[in-house]
Amino acid sequence: MRVRSFACTVPTKRLAKNRSTAMKSIESNREIFIAAASTWLEANVPSRWRENRGALSEDESTQIRRDWDACLHSGGYAGLSLPKIHGGQGLSLVEEVIFSELSARAQAPDGLARIGRILTAPTLIAHGTEEQLARYLPRIVNGDEIWCQGFSEPGAGSDLAGVTCSAKKVEGGYLVNGRKTWTSFARVADRCILLANSLPEAGRYKNLSMFLLDMKQPGVRIEPIKQASGLSHFAEVVFEDAFVSDFDLIANNGDGWKIAMTLLTHERGAVEAASRYVEIRADMDLLNASLAGQPEHKLALERLDIRIEMIRWQTSKVIDLDEDSEEFNKATSILKLAWSELWQDISNLGITVAGPHDYKHWRSQYLETRAASIYSGSNEIQRNIIGDRVLGLPR
């Protein structure tokens, strides 16, 4: 059961005010965008990915995803909502989300540049210098540099203010020592947006700084974490006197907590959810195809599809709240909780009823999605946020 798309239900408050000529022009341009993007995706999504994704090795999958980043850039679909001056397309979050849904329908891969484009780029636009923007954003958009995110630590996961990875001031920059864990893309990353304790004498929240660290230098050691699925998407990263220059400090020493909150807002936001939707929709389509004609599963499939529609609706709502930071943050916590648990439930059904042809894929997805509930902050933390800030429950 497929319901209306993002494209049909994304009118924002600005669009809802009137049906002026200008608004009609926006809608017409959006329809042109949808038609062009759909045609481009149909012609460019690798058939090897679309038809044989579950059988690909990790290295094969990584290469296809890297090539897809370059393909998106050459096609004009990378960095849709980023400013043109920095190599983006200068469109809105609406087009970004629409393209993600179209990608899901086309069963397109998710590129490796997602952390750079979704998290690093908007964080730099909010807090970085013009020199940092000029240096990094073009390479993020074209996929030349892959980024990872250095937040969680072995002893500081949900307690982000408690990070102990240190950045000691030296001439010309900082020396970084410590560990980060559950670092996605660390194995292939060129750079890391890193939260470190640079002012140990200061109090919590005032002792942190955000850096842009070179992952290919001496002093950076990658220790892949082999997951239950057999894959190694995550790694523990060890820093031993790794150097980061003054140029690569974002804003000021001690501003790390504020910058981290900006990044986390994007990590739980509409573009991230739409990106996850690409993967979730692809799994749901596979499940629908493999269970077609089996009436005993009809109700379960319909219920899962309804929940996917709710993800789409909530993503549209988040876009509509992009100018109200308080309401935006409330909505993104709900959204993150919803998509992560839905993905787990889809894989639960897949592994339970999968036939021999799809079993390898569903085994991998079942094991992989166990971690979805800790992405972007654990679901337990999200429930605390929802109870406190959305429902106003007593502490």
C-alpha positions, 0 to 999 in steps of 0.5 A: 500500500503506497500513499501520497509522496512527500512531493504531494504533501509538503506545503509549508506555512509559507505555501499555505498562506495563499495561492499567489502567482509566485506560489504557483510558480514554485509548485510548477518548478517543483513538478519539473524537478520531480519529473527530471529527478525521477527520469535521472534516477531511473537511468542512473541507479546501478542495476547491480545494486538494485537487483543484487544488493543483498549479495554484495560484499562490503567492499563491493557495496562501499565502492558502489556507494562511493561511485554514487556520490560522484554520480550525484554530483555530476548529475546536479543532485548533490547538496540540493539544499546547500548554497550555490556559492559553496557548490550546492544547488541552492534549493530548499529542504523540500527538494532535498526530502523529495529527492530522498523519497524518489531515491527510495522508490528507485532503490538507489544506494545511499552514498558515503558522503552523507555525514559531510553533506547532512551534518558537517556542511550545515554545521560549518555554514552555521558556525564556520569561517569563510575560509573553512567553508571555501576549503571544505564545502566544495569537496564535501559536495562533490564527494571527494572527501568522506567525513566521519563524526567523532562524538561517542566514546567508550565511557561517554555515549549518551553523556556527550558532555562527559567526553574525555578525548583531549585536545591540548593547545600547542603552537599552531594548533592542538594535539588530540589524544583519546578514543572515539567509538561507534564511528561510522565511515571511519575506515574510509573517512578523510576527515572527522568532525571531532568533539574534544575536551580542550579546557579540562579546568572549565565546567561541563559544557564549557570545556569542549571544542569542535575540530575538523581533523585529518584522518589520514595523518600519523597518530590516527589508528582505526580499529574496525568493530566487527558487528554481529552481521559480519560487517564493519560499518563502525570503528573505534578510533584511537588518537595519539598526538594527532595534530589539528591546526588552529585553522580547523577549530570551529568558532572559539575554544570552548564553543563545542557544546553549542556547535554539537547541538547544532549538528545533532539537530541536523542528525535528527532532522528531516534530511537525515530521516529522509536519507534513512527513509531511502533504506527503509523504503527499499527494505519494505519494497523487497518485503512486499515483493517477496510476500506478494500473494501470501494473504497471511502476511497482508495485515502485517505488511499494511500496518508497516506501510502505514507506519512508513507513511507516518514517517513521511508525514512527520518528515513533512511536518519537520520541514514545516517547522524549520523556522521554529527551533523549539518545535523543530527539536521536539518533532525531530526526537519523535521522528528519530524514535519512529524511523529507527523502531520501524526499521527494526520491525521490518527486519524482524518480519523479514528474518521471520518469513524470508525465503532462501533467496532473500535470507542472506539479506534479511539476516544481515538487516536484522543484525544491522538494525539492532543498532538503529535505536542508538543512532543519533542518541539512544531511543531511551534518551529520545523518550526522556526528551519527549517526556520532558520537552514535548509532553511536559511530564514531571521529572 
